[in-house]
Amino acid sequence: MKNKITLFLAVTTISLSGMAQDDNTTDFREKLMVGGKVGMNLSNVYDSKGEQFNANSKFGLAAGAFVSIPLGKYLGIQPEILISQKGFSASGLLFGNNYSFTRTTTYIDIPLLFAFKPTEFITLLAGPQYSYLMRQKDVFGSNTTTVDQQTAFENDNIRKNTLCVTGGIDFTLKHMVIGARMGWDIQNNNGNGTSTIPRYKNVWYQATIGYRF
């Protein structure tokens, strides 16, 4: 019995060692991978025409899916689709009263990223992004009142289709992916070129954690 147990342990050890070796020698850079991720945006806005418009950053949700398509060992493309919350906050003094204002914009973001994979654990990404504005929530508060308004846009003066650019880095450990991105709009939020205030572009930082298979 002792010999059988010893033999069983030896065979099991050799088998597990072989499986571990095969897994360690697999280069995920050359595999088609599909995954999902979730994280946060830290977003703000800026006026590209240099108007005096001050805003503070705010946090929002970012979640979605991605596909990593290899074009060899070191290059690839990575399309993604995300639900992404952006916006800004502001505060000040109005007619002698303190006020606060928060705008949360919810987009469908579709980046098409070009990937450079210098190692199995690091991927550098950059490319264009299409963003579609689904809804906007404005919350205005003062010493005396709070107004909460949510809008699904039909106003043509608000740009619902926006071109952006984004880029960043992914740190990968087999199936786990930790990502960091930065992105900004190419186009203003006002659709017809008017000078409606606030006229702005979104800028955001994004951190996510994901799983790929």
C-alpha positions as CSV (number, residue, x, y, z in Angstrom):
1,M,0.0,0.0,0.0
2,K,2.8,2.4,0.9
3,N,4.4,1.8,-2.5
4,K,1.1,2.4,-4.3
5,I,0.6,5.7,-2.4
6,T,4.2,6.7,-3.2
7,L,3.7,5.9,-6.9
8,F,0.4,7.8,-7.0
9,L,2.0,10.9,-5.5
10,A,4.9,10.7,-7.9
11,V,2.7,10.5,-10.9
12,T,0.4,13.3,-9.6
13,T,3.4,15.5,-9.0
14,I,4.9,14.9,-12.4
15,S,1.5,15.6,-14.1
16,L,0.9,18.8,-12.2
17,S,4.4,19.9,-12.9
18,G,3.9,19.3,-16.6
19,M,0.6,21.2,-16.6
20,A,2.2,24.1,-14.8
21,Q,5.1,24.2,-17.2
22,D,2.7,24.2,-20.2
23,D,0.7,27.0,-18.7
24,N,3.8,29.0,-17.9
25,T,5.1,28.6,-21.5
26,T,1.8,29.8,-23.0
27,D,2.3,33.3,-24.5
28,F,-1.1,35.0,-24.2
29,R,0.0,37.7,-26.6
30,E,-0.7,35.4,-29.5
31,K,-4.1,34.2,-28.3
32,L,-7.5,35.7,-29.1
33,M,-8.9,36.8,-25.7
34,V,-12.4,38.0,-24.7
35,G,-13.1,39.7,-21.4
36,G,-15.0,42.1,-19.2
37,K,-14.0,44.8,-16.9
38,V,-15.3,47.3,-14.3
39,G,-13.8,50.4,-12.8
40,M,-14.1,54.2,-12.3
41,N,-13.7,57.4,-14.3
42,L,-12.2,60.6,-12.9
43,S,-13.6,63.1,-15.3
44,N,-13.6,66.8,-15.9
45,V,-14.3,69.3,-18.7
46,Y,-12.5,72.2,-20.4
47,D,-13.4,74.9,-22.8
48,S,-11.4,74.7,-26.0
49,K,-12.0,78.3,-26.8
50,G,-10.3,79.6,-23.7
51,E,-13.5,81.0,-22.0
52,Q,-13.4,81.5,-18.2
53,F,-15.1,78.2,-17.2
54,N,-13.9,76.5,-14.0
55,A,-15.0,73.0,-13.0
56,N,-14.0,70.3,-10.5
57,S,-13.4,66.6,-11.3
58,K,-16.0,63.9,-10.3
59,F,-16.0,60.1,-10.2
60,G,-18.2,57.9,-12.3
61,L,-18.7,54.2,-13.2
62,A,-17.0,52.5,-16.2
63,A,-17.9,48.9,-17.2
64,G,-18.0,46.8,-20.3
65,A,-16.3,44.2,-22.5
66,F,-13.3,43.9,-24.8
67,V,-11.7,41.6,-27.4
68,S,-8.0,41.3,-27.8
69,I,-7.1,40.3,-31.4
70,P,-3.5,39.4,-32.0
71,L,-1.7,40.5,-35.2
72,G,1.4,38.6,-34.3
73,K,3.3,38.4,-31.1
74,Y,3.9,42.1,-30.5
75,L,1.0,43.8,-32.2
76,G,-2.8,43.6,-32.0
77,I,-6.1,45.5,-32.0
78,Q,-8.5,45.7,-29.1
79,P,-12.1,46.9,-29.7
80,E,-14.1,47.7,-26.5
81,I,-17.6,48.7,-25.6
82,L,-18.2,50.5,-22.3
83,I,-20.9,52.2,-20.3
84,S,-19.0,55.3,-19.1
85,Q,-20.1,58.1,-16.7
86,K,-18.4,61.5,-17.2
87,G,-19.1,65.0,-16.2
88,F,-18.0,67.7,-13.7
89,S,-18.9,69.5,-10.5
90,A,-18.8,73.2,-9.6
91,S,-19.6,75.4,-6.6
92,G,-19.7,79.1,-5.9
93,L,-21.7,82.1,-4.7
94,L,-25.0,83.1,-6.4
95,F,-27.0,86.2,-5.2
96,G,-25.2,85.9,-1.8
97,N,-26.0,82.2,-1.4
98,N,-23.6,79.2,-1.7
99,Y,-24.5,76.8,-4.5
100,S,-23.2,73.4,-5.9
101,F,-23.8,71.9,-9.3
102,T,-23.0,68.4,-10.5
103,R,-23.4,67.1,-14.1
104,T,-23.3,63.4,-14.8
105,T,-23.3,62.4,-18.5
106,T,-23.7,58.7,-19.4
107,Y,-22.1,57.5,-22.6
108,I,-21.7,54.4,-24.6
109,D,-18.0,54.4,-25.4
110,I,-16.6,52.3,-28.3
111,P,-12.8,52.6,-28.5
112,L,-10.8,50.9,-31.2
113,L,-7.3,50.5,-29.7
114,F,-4.1,49.5,-31.4
115,A,-2.0,47.4,-29.1
116,F,1.8,47.1,-28.7
117,K,2.8,44.2,-26.5
118,P,6.5,44.5,-25.6
119,T,6.2,41.8,-22.9
120,E,3.5,39.3,-21.9
121,F,2.6,41.4,-18.9
122,I,2.5,44.9,-20.4
123,T,0.3,46.2,-23.3
124,L,0.4,49.8,-24.5
125,L,-2.8,50.9,-26.2
126,A,-4.0,54.0,-28.2
127,G,-6.6,54.8,-30.7
128,P,-9.8,56.6,-31.6
129,Q,-13.1,56.4,-29.8
130,Y,-16.7,56.9,-30.7
131,S,-19.0,58.1,-27.8
132,Y,-22.8,58.3,-27.8
133,L,-24.5,60.4,-25.2
134,M,-27.5,58.5,-23.7
135,R,-28.5,60.8,-20.8
136,Q,-27.5,63.7,-18.6
137,K,-28.3,64.3,-15.0
138,D,-27.9,67.8,-13.4
139,V,-28.2,68.4,-9.7
140,F,-28.3,72.0,-8.5
141,G,-28.2,72.7,-4.8
142,S,-28.2,75.8,-2.6
143,N,-28.9,76.8,0.9
144,T,-32.6,76.8,0.3
145,T,-33.3,74.2,-2.4
146,T,-32.1,71.2,-4.4
147,V,-33.1,70.6,-8.1
148,D,-32.5,67.2,-9.7
149,Q,-33.1,66.9,-13.4
150,Q,-32.4,64.0,-15.7
151,T,-32.6,64.3,-19.5
152,A,-32.5,61.9,-22.4
153,F,-31.5,64.2,-25.2
154,E,-33.6,65.1,-28.2
155,N,-32.1,68.6,-28.5
156,D,-30.0,68.9,-31.7
157,N,-27.9,71.6,-30.1
158,I,-26.3,69.0,-27.8
159,R,-23.8,66.7,-29.6
160,K,-24.8,63.1,-29.0
161,N,-22.2,61.6,-31.3
162,T,-18.6,62.6,-30.3
163,L,-15.2,61.6,-31.6
164,C,-12.5,61.1,-29.0
165,V,-9.0,59.8,-28.6
166,T,-7.8,57.5,-25.8
167,G,-4.8,55.6,-24.7
168,G,-3.1,53.8,-21.8
169,I,-1.6,50.7,-20.5
170,D,-2.8,47.2,-19.4
171,F,-0.9,45.1,-16.8
172,T,-1.8,41.4,-17.3
173,L,-1.2,38.3,-15.2
174,K,-2.6,35.4,-17.2
175,H,-6.4,36.0,-17.0
176,M,-6.4,39.2,-14.8
177,V,-6.1,42.6,-16.4
178,I,-5.5,45.9,-14.6
179,G,-6.0,48.9,-17.0
180,A,-5.3,52.6,-16.8
181,R,-6.5,55.0,-19.5
182,M,-6.7,58.7,-20.4
183,G,-9.1,60.1,-22.9
184,W,-10.4,63.4,-24.2
185,D,-13.0,64.6,-26.7
186,I,-12.0,66.0,-30.1
187,Q,-15.4,67.8,-30.6
188,N,-17.3,70.2,-28.4
189,N,-20.5,69.2,-26.7
190,N,-22.6,71.8,-28.6
191,G,-23.7,70.2,-31.9
192,N,-24.3,73.2,-34.2
193,G,-21.2,75.3,-33.3
194,T,-23.1,77.9,-31.2
195,S,-21.5,79.6,-28.2
196,T,-23.9,78.1,-25.7
197,I,-22.3,78.1,-22.2
198,P,-20.9,75.9,-21.0
199,R,-19.3,74.8,-24.3
200,Y,-16.8,72.1,-23.3
201,K,-15.0,68.9,-24.1
202,N,-14.7,65.9,-21.8
203,V,-11.4,64.7,-20.4
204,W,-11.1,61.7,-18.2
205,Y,-8.8,59.2,-16.4
206,Q,-10.0,55.6,-16.1
207,A,-8.9,52.7,-13.9
208,T,-10.4,49.2,-14.4
209,I,-9.9,45.6,-13.3
210,G,-10.9,42.8,-15.6
211,Y,-10.9,39.1,-16.4
212,R,-10.2,37.6,-19.8
213,F,-10.5,34.1,-21.2
